[in-house]
Structure formats: structure tokens, C-alpha cells
Amino acid sequence: VKSEIVLSPDPAFALKQEETEWKKCNNGIIGINISPYVFNCAENDMGLKNYTIMINWILSETDFDVALIPHVVFPYESNNDVFFATKLKEYFIDEPRVFVVDDKYNCCQLKSLISKCRLFVGARTHATIAAYSTGVPTLVVGYSEKAIGIAKDLFGTAEGYVCSVQNMEKETQLLNDFKNLLNNEQNMRSFLKDRIPEYVADHKYCVDAANSLLFR
């Protein structure tokens, strides 16, 4: 049996969007995705502390709203983004600018919502790919080599693009990386605008797979 092995981007890069309504916000929305793996891989609740400190800074120093966006939903909480997004929202229970996105959306609709974010901070691989592929400046909260590999493939380096959960030693680490993202927003947006079309178009297998499969 003859087989062909090719190097190709994740098909999620070419996944089509399904236009979806978004909350009205005049000043922009920061999309945030948190995975259970962030809690499991970071020591001493460092992952949770980093997220809450970053969100507090966004609320106090900017006019952005914060959308907590679940991307993987399972019936058991140990691998359910909704459970952990809700847990994070509890720290901002009286803050209307922080809200949890409903878990009713499919992957094409989630990609549409993520595409409307001003900036994106995400842990789930396919959530960050949804942001990258729609030109949204993105900071990845990495818990595996996948995040580093994708960043290197896109940008040539993971430095400045991935905040490693396992290496979180300071409570302000994620905030500092987010500030860098904000400062470099336009440069990254321009880079993705040029890079993504050629990145996907050069890989026929990526497009074909995206047209035949749905990824969450």
C-alpha cells in the first residue's frame, strides 16, 4: 500500500467561520481561554493567580471587556473549560465587564467569536489557532510542546508568543507578557495578515482536511 506523508499545518487554520453575533462593546473585547491543564501543570495555584492578576489589570487600566471563552466541553469537570471559566468568573462576580461565553457554540461559531476579539490569550490549541488564523494578536498560555512548535512554525520563535505554565514562577508573568502583546499589537496583526494566507494556501492537505472535518 502506497502512502504519502506530508508536513502540513493543523486543519483548524483553514476551518471556515460561521458568522455569530457578539456582545456589543465599543472599546473592544479581550478573549481569554483557560484550560484545566493550566491548573494541573502550574504549581501553587500560580496559573489561577496569573490569570486573575492579568484580568484585574485589564479592568483597572483599560476600557476593554473580558470574555472568558470555553473551547472544549465535556460532561466531566476535570477537562471542561466551562467549569474553569466559571471558577475564574467567581473572582469577578460583581464585574459586568467580565463574562463567560455560553457553551452552545460549535467550533465554526467559536472561531467567528474569537475573530472579533481585540486580543486573545488562550491555552487550548484550537482556540489559539482560531485566533491566529483570523489575524487576532495572540498570547498562548502553553502547557505542552504543541504551543511552542506552532509559534516557531509561524513566527520563527516562541519567545514573546508563548507563556509557559510549567515555568510560571511569578504571579505577574502572564500580565507582563500580555502588556508586551498589547504594545506589539499592530506589528503582530500586520504579520498575521500577511503570513496566514500563504501559510494555509501552501498546504493543500490543510485546506482539504478542514473542508471535511470539524475541530473543537
N, C-alpha and C positions, 0 to 999 in steps of 0.2 A: 504494500500500500504506500503510495507516494504521499508525502505530507510536506507542507511548506510552513516554516516558522519565520515569522516576521516580527520586527520591533515596531510597536505602534502605541500611541497614547491611549489612555483609558477611553473607551467609547463614550463615557459620560461627557467628554469635552464636546462631542458633536450632538449630544442629545438636544432635541428641539424643545423649545419652551411652549407652554400652554398659557396664554395670557390670563392673568389673575389679578383681581382687584387688590389694592394695597391700602393700608391705613393712610389717611391724609396727614402729611407732616410738612410744613413749609420749610423747615430748616434741615431736613434730611434725617435718615434713619441709619443707625449703626446696627448691622446684623450680627448677632452673636450666636454661635452654636457651641454647645458643650456636650461632650460625650462622657459616659460613665468611666471610660478609660482614663480621663483626666484625674478623676478622684482616686482611681485604683493605682495609677502609676506615680502620682505625686505624693511625697511624704508629708506627714504632719499637717494635713489639710491645706497644703501650700497651693494646690490648684484652685480650690474654692476661695482662698484669701486673695489670690492674684486676680481672679475674676471680679470679686466684689470691690476691690480697690480700684480697678480699672473703670468699672461702671460708675462708682462714686465720683471719680474724676470727670468722666464724661458729663454727668449730671450737673456738677458744680462749675465746670469750666467751659462748657459748650451749650448750644441750644438743641443738640441732636436728641431724638428719641432713641430708645434702645429696644430692639426686637429680639427676643430670645426664640430662636428658630430650631425646633426639633427636626432632625432629618432621618433618624432611624427609630422606628416604633415597634416594640414587641410587647406581648402581654405580661412579661415578667420585668420588674423594675430594674434588675441588675444590668440590663442592656437596653434601656428605654430612655431616649433623650427627653421625653416629656416629663418623666419623673424628676430628672435632674434640672431641667429648665424651671420647673415649678418650685423646686427646692431653692434655686438661685433667686427666683422672684420673691420668695418669702423675706429676703433681706431688704426688699424694696416694696413691701406690701402696700404702702400708702403712696407710692410714687407712680402716677399715671403715665409718666414718660417711659416707664419700663413695662413691657407687656410680653406675654407668651403667645406665640403664634399657634393657632389651632392645629391639631394633628390630622385634620381631614384631607390635607392636600397630597396629591401624588407627586412623584419626582419631577415631572414636567412643570407642574404648577409651582412647586417649591423653587425651581430654577428661575421661574418668572419673578417670584417674590424677591429672591436673593439678588437678581439683576437690578432691582430698583433701590438697593441699599447704597448709601454713600460710601461706606467702607464695610468690610466684613472681617470678623475674627472667628475662625472656626476650627473645630477639632476633627469632625468626620471628613474622611477623604472626599466623598462625593459632594458634600456641601461646599467644600473649598474649591473643588473643580467647577461646580456651578458658578461660583463667584469669579474664578479665574477666566472661565470661558465666556463670560458675559462682560468682561472688562472691568470688574469691580476690584479696586485695590484691596489686597487680602493679606492678613497675617494668619499663619497657620499655627495652632497650638498642637505641636506634634508629639505623639506618643509612640510612633513607630518609624522605621526606616522609610516607609512609603512617603511620608511628608517631605523628608529630606531629598529623596530621589526625584520626586516630581518637581520640587523647587529647583534642583540642579538642572534638570532637563529643560525647564522653562527659562530660568534666569542665569544659569551657569554657576550658581552658588545658592546655598541655603541660608547663608548669613544675612540677617536682616529680614528674612522672609518666613522663618520658622522659629518659634519659641518652644524649645524642648521641655516637655513636662518633667522628664526624669532629671533634668539639670536645673530645675527651679530651686534656687537657694534663697532668693529674696522675695518678699511679698510684693514688691513693686516691679518685678521683672517684666510681667506682661504689660503693665502700664507703660514702662519705658519703651518697649517695642511698639506699643500702639502709638505713642507720641511720634516715634520715628515714621511709622506708617502715615500718620496724618501730615507730617512735614513733607513726606515724599509722595503724597497722593497723586499729584498731577503727573509726575515722572512715571510712576507705575501705571497709571491709567493710559498714558500715551504708549508706553511699552507694550501693554497687553493689547491695545487696539491694533498695533502692527503685528505683534507676534502670534496671537491666537489664530487668525485666519490662515496664515501659512502653516502653522503647526498642525492644524486639523486637515487642511487641504492636501498636504503632502502625504497623508496616511489614509489611503482608500479604505483599509480594513477598519479603521476607527469609525469612519462615516457609515460604512455598511453595517457594522455591529450596532451602532446607535439607532439606525433605522429599523432594526429588527428586534431590539431588546429594550426593556425599561429597567433603569437602575435607580435604587434609592440610596 
